[in-house]
Amino acid sequence: MIVAANFKTNKTRTQTREYMDEVNRFIHLEKIRCEVIVFPPLTALDSFMGEVTLGVQNAYAVEKGAFTGEVGTEQLDEFGIQTILIGHSERRHVLGESQEEIAHKFNYFKELGYKIVYCVGEKVETREAGQEALMAYINAQLVGIDLEYSNLVIAYEPVWAIGTGLVPSNEDIRSIHADLRAKSSRPLLYGGSVKLGNMDEIVSIENVDGVLVGGASLYAQSFCQMIKIAEDKI
Ligand code: PEP
């Protein structure tokens, strides 16, 4: 099981350090075997002791250079970061990353051997158009992506479920994860309004190998409880 936290544009450097200390302590004390990944904002990247894997929410497909406002691998190397989130709906729909740009980024970081948590997910109008339209939309988000890359993790995150409190039915999650499983043998995460109250149900669904959590990951204590629920499914 993989349990990942996406802080988005939340938490300071100090708050992130406190959070990492608490989660790392919990993992050590409870002898957690789940893989736990935290994606803090860029300003909070640092070196942390412990088992939590530190990932980056975004980076530019370059080592270094003249790319104002971006970070490249030289900056990530300083903190030993080898994990990146690519294709998140906010980067696609708010920041306007095209599939071509996303695939380019994917291939750049794949060549460097990064663990890539690659997100796909439909908007509500696509969901309402039925299963065929939905899978066509998701397939378009997989163009240019090596689905058997050995360090790939796929996260299915319906856009309409992110930060809204809405979650697809268990059957809908099961069905999409079955379709994704037919395309890739890599771990499949579900993301979109996962919280302590629905964690057990979601990680019990067939082909759900873990979760990507936004809002509910911000509280270390409840995130630790979510990790424990995932651990009990191993
Ligand atoms: C996310 O942004 O990846 C996410 C799943 O957010 P939330 O858990 O807040 O819906």
py3Dmol code that shows the C-alpha trace and the ligand (Angstrom):
import py3Dmol

protein = """\
ATOM      1  CA  MET A   1       0.000   0.000   0.000  1.00  0.00           C
ATOM      2  CA  ILE A   2       1.115   3.552  -0.775  1.00  0.00           C
ATOM      3  CA  VAL A   3      -0.202   6.537   1.183  1.00  0.00           C
ATOM      4  CA  ALA A   4       0.721   9.900  -0.310  1.00  0.00           C
ATOM      5  CA  ALA A   5       0.082  13.440   0.945  1.00  0.00           C
ATOM      6  CA  ASN A   6      -0.165  16.397  -1.422  1.00  0.00           C
ATOM      7  CA  PHE A   7       0.089  19.641   0.558  1.00  0.00           C
ATOM      8  CA  LYS A   8      -0.442  21.793  -2.559  1.00  0.00           C
ATOM      9  CA  THR A   9       0.116  25.460  -1.571  1.00  0.00           C
ATOM     10  CA  ASN A  10      -0.159  24.803   2.156  1.00  0.00           C
ATOM     11  CA  LYS A  11       2.275  24.736   5.090  1.00  0.00           C
ATOM     12  CA  THR A  12       5.419  26.648   5.825  1.00  0.00           C
ATOM     13  CA  ARG A  13       8.901  25.168   6.159  1.00  0.00           C
ATOM     14  CA  THR A  14       8.542  25.041   9.970  1.00  0.00           C
ATOM     15  CA  GLN A  15       5.105  23.418   9.811  1.00  0.00           C
ATOM     16  CA  THR A  16       6.394  20.880   7.300  1.00  0.00           C
ATOM     17  CA  ARG A  17       9.324  19.954   9.527  1.00  0.00           C
ATOM     18  CA  GLU A  18       6.992  19.419  12.509  1.00  0.00           C
ATOM     19  CA  TYR A  19       4.693  17.322  10.336  1.00  0.00           C
ATOM     20  CA  MET A  20       7.514  15.174   8.943  1.00  0.00           C
ATOM     21  CA  ASP A  21       8.890  14.595  12.434  1.00  0.00           C
ATOM     22  CA  GLU A  22       5.486  13.468  13.703  1.00  0.00           C
ATOM     23  CA  VAL A  23       4.788  11.150  10.766  1.00  0.00           C
ATOM     24  CA  ASN A  24       8.299   9.698  10.800  1.00  0.00           C
ATOM     25  CA  ARG A  25       7.988   9.034  14.550  1.00  0.00           C
ATOM     26  CA  PHE A  26       4.667   7.268  13.993  1.00  0.00           C
ATOM     27  CA  ILE A  27       6.066   5.112  11.188  1.00  0.00           C
ATOM     28  CA  HIS A  28       8.994   4.092  13.355  1.00  0.00           C
ATOM     29  CA  LEU A  29       6.948   3.335  16.480  1.00  0.00           C
ATOM     30  CA  GLU A  30       4.220   1.434  14.626  1.00  0.00           C
ATOM     31  CA  LYS A  31       6.718  -0.368  12.366  1.00  0.00           C
ATOM     32  CA  ILE A  32       4.737   0.733   9.313  1.00  0.00           C
ATOM     33  CA  ARG A  33       5.600  -1.103   6.090  1.00  0.00           C
ATOM     34  CA  CYS A  34       3.385   0.997   3.784  1.00  0.00           C
ATOM     35  CA  GLU A  35       5.210   3.406   1.537  1.00  0.00           C
ATOM     36  CA  VAL A  36       4.464   6.944   2.702  1.00  0.00           C
ATOM     37  CA  ILE A  37       5.188   9.851   0.361  1.00  0.00           C
ATOM     38  CA  VAL A  38       4.796  13.548   1.204  1.00  0.00           C
ATOM     39  CA  PHE A  39       4.720  16.296  -1.419  1.00  0.00           C
ATOM     40  CA  PRO A  40       5.252  19.631   0.397  1.00  0.00           C
ATOM     41  CA  PRO A  41       5.421  23.019  -1.344  1.00  0.00           C
ATOM     42  CA  LEU A  42       8.776  23.904  -2.903  1.00  0.00           C
ATOM     43  CA  THR A  43       9.740  26.339  -0.143  1.00  0.00           C
ATOM     44  CA  ALA A  44       9.496  23.547   2.450  1.00  0.00           C
ATOM     45  CA  LEU A  45      11.784  21.077   0.662  1.00  0.00           C
ATOM     46  CA  ASP A  46      14.549  20.077   3.029  1.00  0.00           C
ATOM     47  CA  SER A  47      16.471  17.064   4.294  1.00  0.00           C
ATOM     48  CA  PHE A  48      14.451  14.997   6.747  1.00  0.00           C
ATOM     49  CA  MET A  49      15.452  11.972   8.803  1.00  0.00           C
ATOM     50  CA  GLY A  50      13.166   8.964   8.629  1.00  0.00           C
ATOM     51  CA  GLU A  51      11.187   6.678   6.384  1.00  0.00           C
ATOM     52  CA  VAL A  52       8.830   9.134   4.674  1.00  0.00           C
ATOM     53  CA  THR A  53       9.703   9.624   1.021  1.00  0.00           C
ATOM     54  CA  LEU A  54       9.968  13.296   0.145  1.00  0.00           C
ATOM     55  CA  GLY A  55       8.536  14.163  -3.262  1.00  0.00           C
ATOM     56  CA  VAL A  56       8.117  17.310  -5.287  1.00  0.00           C
ATOM     57  CA  GLN A  57       4.736  18.543  -6.564  1.00  0.00           C
ATOM     58  CA  ASN A  58       6.292  19.877  -9.747  1.00  0.00           C
ATOM     59  CA  ALA A  59       9.620  20.628 -11.375  1.00  0.00           C
ATOM     60  CA  TYR A  60      10.852  21.767 -14.755  1.00  0.00           C
ATOM     61  CA  ALA A  61      12.304  19.175 -17.124  1.00  0.00           C
ATOM     62  CA  VAL A  62      15.819  20.549 -16.896  1.00  0.00           C
ATOM     63  CA  GLU A  63      18.910  20.260 -14.708  1.00  0.00           C
ATOM     64  CA  LYS A  64      19.394  24.043 -14.357  1.00  0.00           C
ATOM     65  CA  GLY A  65      19.307  27.145 -16.495  1.00  0.00           C
ATOM     66  CA  ALA A  66      17.333  30.284 -17.369  1.00  0.00           C
ATOM     67  CA  PHE A  67      13.772  29.266 -16.442  1.00  0.00           C
ATOM     68  CA  THR A  68      12.523  31.971 -14.114  1.00  0.00           C
ATOM     69  CA  GLY A  69      10.289  30.681 -11.361  1.00  0.00           C
ATOM     70  CA  GLU A  70      11.049  27.007 -11.966  1.00  0.00           C
ATOM     71  CA  VAL A  71      13.253  24.444 -10.235  1.00  0.00           C
ATOM     72  CA  GLY A  72      15.289  21.760 -11.976  1.00  0.00           C
ATOM     73  CA  THR A  73      17.009  18.606 -10.855  1.00  0.00           C
ATOM     74  CA  GLU A  74      20.056  20.437  -9.522  1.00  0.00           C
ATOM     75  CA  GLN A  75      17.818  21.943  -6.829  1.00  0.00           C
ATOM     76  CA  LEU A  76      16.074  18.612  -6.170  1.00  0.00           C
ATOM     77  CA  ASP A  77      19.373  16.748  -5.896  1.00  0.00           C
ATOM     78  CA  GLU A  78      20.337  18.972  -2.974  1.00  0.00           C
ATOM     79  CA  PHE A  79      17.602  17.256  -0.945  1.00  0.00           C
ATOM     80  CA  GLY A  80      17.996  13.808  -2.489  1.00  0.00           C
ATOM     81  CA  ILE A  81      14.554  14.064  -4.096  1.00  0.00           C
ATOM     82  CA  GLN A  82      13.808  11.276  -6.552  1.00  0.00           C
ATOM     83  CA  THR A  83       9.992  11.382  -6.533  1.00  0.00           C
ATOM     84  CA  ILE A  84       7.711  13.688  -8.511  1.00  0.00           C
ATOM     85  CA  LEU A  85       3.985  14.238  -9.030  1.00  0.00           C
ATOM     86  CA  ILE A  86       3.111  14.719 -12.707  1.00  0.00           C
ATOM     87  CA  GLY A  87      -0.237  15.395 -14.410  1.00  0.00           C
ATOM     88  CA  HIS A  88      -2.149  16.599 -11.342  1.00  0.00           C
ATOM     89  CA  SER A  89      -5.492  18.105 -12.316  1.00  0.00           C
ATOM     90  CA  GLU A  90      -4.552  21.506 -10.919  1.00  0.00           C
ATOM     91  CA  ARG A  91      -1.487  21.601 -13.154  1.00  0.00           C
ATOM     92  CA  ARG A  92      -3.555  20.466 -16.138  1.00  0.00           C
ATOM     93  CA  HIS A  93      -6.634  22.632 -15.619  1.00  0.00           C
ATOM     94  CA  VAL A  94      -5.528  25.605 -13.497  1.00  0.00           C
ATOM     95  CA  LEU A  95      -1.955  26.030 -14.742  1.00  0.00           C
ATOM     96  CA  GLY A  96      -2.703  24.904 -18.282  1.00  0.00           C
ATOM     97  CA  GLU A  97      -0.159  22.108 -18.806  1.00  0.00           C
ATOM     98  CA  SER A  98      -0.898  20.293 -22.056  1.00  0.00           C
ATOM     99  CA  GLN A  99      -0.616  16.533 -22.489  1.00  0.00           C
ATOM    100  CA  GLU A 100       2.387  17.151 -24.704  1.00  0.00           C
ATOM    101  CA  GLU A 101       4.165  19.107 -21.954  1.00  0.00           C
ATOM    102  CA  ILE A 102       3.171  16.534 -19.359  1.00  0.00           C
ATOM    103  CA  ALA A 103       4.483  13.648 -21.483  1.00  0.00           C
ATOM    104  CA  HIS A 104       7.729  15.551 -22.058  1.00  0.00           C
ATOM    105  CA  LYS A 105       8.120  16.060 -18.309  1.00  0.00           C
ATOM    106  CA  PHE A 106       7.273  12.398 -17.693  1.00  0.00           C
ATOM    107  CA  ASN A 107       9.917  11.194 -20.127  1.00  0.00           C
ATOM    108  CA  TYR A 108      12.566  13.534 -18.765  1.00  0.00           C
ATOM    109  CA  PHE A 109      12.114  12.323 -15.186  1.00  0.00           C
ATOM    110  CA  LYS A 110      11.689   8.709 -16.310  1.00  0.00           C
ATOM    111  CA  GLU A 111      15.106   8.849 -17.978  1.00  0.00           C
ATOM    112  CA  LEU A 112      16.536   9.963 -14.622  1.00  0.00           C
ATOM    113  CA  GLY A 113      14.839   7.056 -12.836  1.00  0.00           C
ATOM    114  CA  TYR A 114      12.517   9.185 -10.687  1.00  0.00           C
ATOM    115  CA  LYS A 115       9.507   7.614  -9.036  1.00  0.00           C
ATOM    116  CA  ILE A 116       6.612   9.259 -10.862  1.00  0.00           C
ATOM    117  CA  VAL A 117       3.147   9.531  -9.352  1.00  0.00           C
ATOM    118  CA  TYR A 118       1.181  10.201 -12.520  1.00  0.00           C
ATOM    119  CA  CYS A 119      -2.352  11.576 -12.160  1.00  0.00           C
ATOM    120  CA  VAL A 120      -5.331  11.126 -14.451  1.00  0.00           C
ATOM    121  CA  GLY A 121      -8.987  11.988 -13.959  1.00  0.00           C
ATOM    122  CA  GLU A 122     -12.062  13.287 -15.671  1.00  0.00           C
ATOM    123  CA  LYS A 123     -14.164  16.424 -15.269  1.00  0.00           C
ATOM    124  CA  VAL A 124     -17.793  16.057 -14.228  1.00  0.00           C
ATOM    125  CA  GLU A 125     -19.215  16.541 -17.751  1.00  0.00           C
ATOM    126  CA  THR A 126     -17.101  13.659 -19.021  1.00  0.00           C
ATOM    127  CA  ARG A 127     -18.247  11.449 -16.178  1.00  0.00           C
ATOM    128  CA  GLU A 128     -21.856  12.295 -17.042  1.00  0.00           C
ATOM    129  CA  ALA A 129     -21.247  11.377 -20.699  1.00  0.00           C
ATOM    130  CA  GLY A 130     -20.778   7.714 -19.712  1.00  0.00           C
ATOM    131  CA  GLN A 131     -18.090   5.071 -19.319  1.00  0.00           C
ATOM    132  CA  GLU A 132     -16.917   5.122 -22.932  1.00  0.00           C
ATOM    133  CA  ALA A 133     -16.371   8.906 -22.966  1.00  0.00           C
ATOM    134  CA  LEU A 134     -14.706   8.669 -19.581  1.00  0.00           C
ATOM    135  CA  MET A 135     -12.177   6.051 -20.665  1.00  0.00           C
ATOM    136  CA  ALA A 136     -11.498   7.922 -23.916  1.00  0.00           C
ATOM    137  CA  TYR A 137     -10.693  11.011 -21.811  1.00  0.00           C
ATOM    138  CA  ILE A 138      -8.400   9.083 -19.508  1.00  0.00           C
ATOM    139  CA  ASN A 139      -6.719   7.357 -22.452  1.00  0.00           C
ATOM    140  CA  ALA A 140      -5.928  10.802 -23.873  1.00  0.00           C
ATOM    141  CA  GLN A 141      -4.201  11.628 -20.566  1.00  0.00           C
ATOM    142  CA  LEU A 142      -2.027   8.545 -20.984  1.00  0.00           C
ATOM    143  CA  VAL A 143      -0.687   9.489 -24.421  1.00  0.00           C
ATOM    144  CA  GLY A 144       3.119   9.518 -24.413  1.00  0.00           C
ATOM    145  CA  ILE A 145       3.336   7.781 -21.018  1.00  0.00           C
ATOM    146  CA  ASP A 146       5.162   4.457 -20.575  1.00  0.00           C
ATOM    147  CA  LEU A 147       2.587   2.566 -18.522  1.00  0.00           C
ATOM    148  CA  GLU A 148       5.019  -0.174 -17.592  1.00  0.00           C
ATOM    149  CA  TYR A 149       7.774   2.172 -16.405  1.00  0.00           C
ATOM    150  CA  SER A 150       9.128   0.346 -13.371  1.00  0.00           C
ATOM    151  CA  ASN A 151       9.017   3.411 -11.120  1.00  0.00           C
ATOM    152  CA  LEU A 152       5.530   4.539 -12.116  1.00  0.00           C
ATOM    153  CA  VAL A 153       2.554   4.890  -9.788  1.00  0.00           C
ATOM    154  CA  ILE A 154      -0.763   5.896 -11.366  1.00  0.00           C
ATOM    155  CA  ALA A 155      -3.248   7.988  -9.382  1.00  0.00           C
ATOM    156  CA  TYR A 156      -6.856   8.085 -10.542  1.00  0.00           C
ATOM    157  CA  GLU A 157      -8.265  11.398  -9.324  1.00  0.00           C
ATOM    158  CA  PRO A 158     -11.613  12.529 -10.740  1.00  0.00           C
ATOM    159  CA  VAL A 159     -11.417  16.334 -10.980  1.00  0.00           C
ATOM    160  CA  TRP A 160     -14.930  16.717  -9.551  1.00  0.00           C
ATOM    161  CA  ALA A 161     -13.914  14.763  -6.446  1.00  0.00           C
ATOM    162  CA  ILE A 162     -10.791  16.792  -5.635  1.00  0.00           C
ATOM    163  CA  GLY A 163     -11.363  18.998  -2.624  1.00  0.00           C
ATOM    164  CA  THR A 164     -15.156  18.771  -2.932  1.00  0.00           C
ATOM    165  CA  GLY A 165     -16.099  16.079  -0.444  1.00  0.00           C
ATOM    166  CA  LEU A 166     -17.610  14.112  -3.334  1.00  0.00           C
ATOM    167  CA  VAL A 167     -16.340  10.586  -3.999  1.00  0.00           C
ATOM    168  CA  PRO A 168     -17.326   8.177  -6.796  1.00  0.00           C
ATOM    169  CA  SER A 169     -19.208   5.061  -5.748  1.00  0.00           C
ATOM    170  CA  ASN A 170     -17.083   2.066  -4.784  1.00  0.00           C
ATOM    171  CA  GLU A 171     -18.303   0.359  -7.945  1.00  0.00           C
ATOM    172  CA  ASP A 172     -17.186   3.303 -10.113  1.00  0.00           C
ATOM    173  CA  ILE A 173     -13.729   3.301  -8.513  1.00  0.00           C
ATOM    174  CA  ARG A 174     -13.522  -0.481  -8.900  1.00  0.00           C
ATOM    175  CA  SER A 175     -14.503  -0.292 -12.545  1.00  0.00           C
ATOM    176  CA  ILE A 176     -12.016   2.441 -13.514  1.00  0.00           C
ATOM    177  CA  HIS A 177      -9.217   0.805 -11.576  1.00  0.00           C
ATOM    178  CA  ALA A 178      -9.994  -2.471 -13.389  1.00  0.00           C
ATOM    179  CA  ASP A 179      -9.673  -0.642 -16.722  1.00  0.00           C
ATOM    180  CA  LEU A 180      -6.411   0.967 -15.589  1.00  0.00           C
ATOM    181  CA  ARG A 181      -5.128  -2.380 -14.306  1.00  0.00           C
ATOM    182  CA  ALA A 182      -5.695  -3.817 -17.788  1.00  0.00           C
ATOM    183  CA  LYS A 183      -3.344  -1.130 -19.114  1.00  0.00           C
ATOM    184  CA  SER A 184      -0.649  -1.217 -16.428  1.00  0.00           C
ATOM    185  CA  SER A 185       0.652  -3.547 -13.755  1.00  0.00           C
ATOM    186  CA  ARG A 186       2.007  -0.629 -11.715  1.00  0.00           C
ATOM    187  CA  PRO A 187       0.401   0.441  -8.382  1.00  0.00           C
ATOM    188  CA  LEU A 188      -2.888   2.320  -8.718  1.00  0.00           C
ATOM    189  CA  LEU A 189      -3.867   5.001  -6.215  1.00  0.00           C
ATOM    190  CA  TYR A 190      -7.263   6.597  -5.789  1.00  0.00           C
ATOM    191  CA  GLY A 191      -7.390  10.323  -4.953  1.00  0.00           C
ATOM    192  CA  GLY A 192     -10.241  12.775  -4.432  1.00  0.00           C
ATOM    193  CA  SER A 193     -11.742  13.652  -1.035  1.00  0.00           C
ATOM    194  CA  VAL A 194     -10.136  10.717   0.741  1.00  0.00           C
ATOM    195  CA  LYS A 195     -10.362  11.239   4.496  1.00  0.00           C
ATOM    196  CA  LEU A 196     -10.224   9.251   7.698  1.00  0.00           C
ATOM    197  CA  GLY A 197     -13.940   8.420   7.475  1.00  0.00           C
ATOM    198  CA  ASN A 198     -13.798   6.799   4.018  1.00  0.00           C
ATOM    199  CA  MET A 199     -10.215   5.512   4.003  1.00  0.00           C
ATOM    200  CA  ASP A 200     -11.027   1.958   5.061  1.00  0.00           C
ATOM    201  CA  GLU A 201     -13.745   1.589   2.435  1.00  0.00           C
ATOM    202  CA  ILE A 202     -11.556   2.989  -0.355  1.00  0.00           C
ATOM    203  CA  VAL A 203      -8.439   0.933   0.347  1.00  0.00           C
ATOM    204  CA  SER A 204     -10.632  -2.181   0.458  1.00  0.00           C
ATOM    205  CA  ILE A 205     -11.648  -1.778  -3.213  1.00  0.00           C
ATOM    206  CA  GLU A 206     -10.076  -4.215  -5.648  1.00  0.00           C
ATOM    207  CA  ASN A 207      -7.038  -2.799  -7.482  1.00  0.00           C
ATOM    208  CA  VAL A 208      -6.728   0.183  -5.153  1.00  0.00           C
ATOM    209  CA  ASP A 209      -3.113  -0.035  -4.032  1.00  0.00           C
ATOM    210  CA  GLY A 210      -3.173   3.156  -1.991  1.00  0.00           C
ATOM    211  CA  VAL A 211      -4.357   6.747  -1.901  1.00  0.00           C
ATOM    212  CA  LEU A 212      -3.255  10.265  -2.778  1.00  0.00           C
ATOM    213  CA  VAL A 213      -4.657  12.653  -0.174  1.00  0.00           C
ATOM    214  CA  GLY A 214      -4.881  16.440  -0.392  1.00  0.00           C
ATOM    215  CA  GLY A 215      -6.885  18.338   2.248  1.00  0.00           C
ATOM    216  CA  ALA A 216      -7.140  15.515   4.779  1.00  0.00           C
ATOM    217  CA  SER A 217      -3.373  14.967   4.723  1.00  0.00           C
ATOM    218  CA  LEU A 218      -2.683  18.349   6.279  1.00  0.00           C
ATOM    219  CA  TYR A 219      -3.266  17.124   9.837  1.00  0.00           C
ATOM    220  CA  ALA A 220      -0.413  14.816  10.799  1.00  0.00           C
ATOM    221  CA  GLN A 221      -2.449  12.989  13.417  1.00  0.00           C
ATOM    222  CA  SER A 222      -5.286  12.039  11.101  1.00  0.00           C
ATOM    223  CA  PHE A 223      -2.836  11.292   8.276  1.00  0.00           C
ATOM    224  CA  CYS A 224      -1.087   8.841  10.628  1.00  0.00           C
ATOM    225  CA  GLN A 225      -4.422   7.176  11.375  1.00  0.00           C
ATOM    226  CA  MET A 226      -4.992   6.859   7.628  1.00  0.00           C
ATOM    227  CA  ILE A 227      -1.571   5.236   7.256  1.00  0.00           C
ATOM    228  CA  LYS A 228      -2.534   2.747   9.983  1.00  0.00           C
ATOM    229  CA  ILE A 229      -5.736   1.831   8.111  1.00  0.00           C
ATOM    230  CA  ALA A 230      -3.736   1.178   4.941  1.00  0.00           C
ATOM    231  CA  GLU A 231      -1.201  -0.821   6.937  1.00  0.00           C
ATOM    232  CA  ASP A 232      -3.928  -3.097   8.233  1.00  0.00           C
ATOM    233  CA  LYS A 233      -4.795  -4.004   4.604  1.00  0.00           C
ATOM    234  CA  ILE A 234      -1.327  -5.364   3.849  1.00  0.00           C
TER     235      ILE A 234
END
"""
ligand_1 = """\
10
PEP
C -5.356 16.018 -4.598
O -5.280 17.203 -4.832
O -4.506 15.239 -5.084
C -6.445 15.532 -3.765
C -6.723 14.264 -3.799
O -7.105 16.470 -3.001
P -8.260 16.201 -1.895
O -7.858 14.988 -1.107
O -8.291 17.443 -1.072
O -9.514 15.950 -2.649
"""
view = py3Dmol.view(width=600, height=400)
view.addModel(protein, "pdb")
view.setStyle({"model": 0}, {"cartoon": {"style": "trace"}})
view.addModel(ligand_1, "xyz")
view.setStyle({"model": 1}, {"stick": {}})
view.zoomTo()
view.show()
